[in-house]
């Protein structure tokens, strides 16, 4: 399981899936920070993704590189303290380029319920699944 977290630390661009009107919506996000098994993200409360997550907090995100694919499922939580929001903003120049102040953003976290790891390099391919709900 640790290889999943290492992979996501090195590949922060992910495709995040939400639902709107019973239809999937996918957009590219960056994992802004990871602390243990918790992933932190930032967005604007003016964006559709914010209202989609507020309506249905269950999301998935995926990242890939070469023949490796990782998928994460979990429930979003906007309960991110102000100090963490400030840290995320200060550590990510892309946010500073797009927003004048960290308070213009909303921050959310995802603690995974499930993780998938696929590596198509070997034969047979590696396909691993981790159900973290059993560990909570």
C-alpha positions, 0 to 999 in steps of 0.5 A: 500500500505504501507504494500507492502513496509514494506514487501519488507523491511523485504524480500529483496531477490527478483526474477527480470524478464527481457527480452532477445530475446523476452524470459523471464529471471529471476534471484535473486537480493537483494533490496539494498536500498529503499527510499520512493517508489524507490527501488535501486539495483546493478549489474555489467555492465559485466552481461547479466542482464545489457544489457537486462535492457539497451535494455528494461528498463521495469522489474518486481520483486516479493518476497514471504514469507509464504502465502504472495506474492508481485509483483512490475512492473516499469521502471529501471533508471541508473541515480543514483548519485555517493553518493547513489552508494557509500552508497549502497556499504558501507551498503551492505557487500555482495557487498563488499565481491564480488567487491573491489570497489563501482565503479565496479558496476552499480546502478539502481533504479525502481520507481514502476508503479504498485504493487500487494499484495496477501495474501492466508492466509484468506478466501477469499484471499486478492488480492490488486492492486495499479496503481501508474501511476495514482498518478504520 
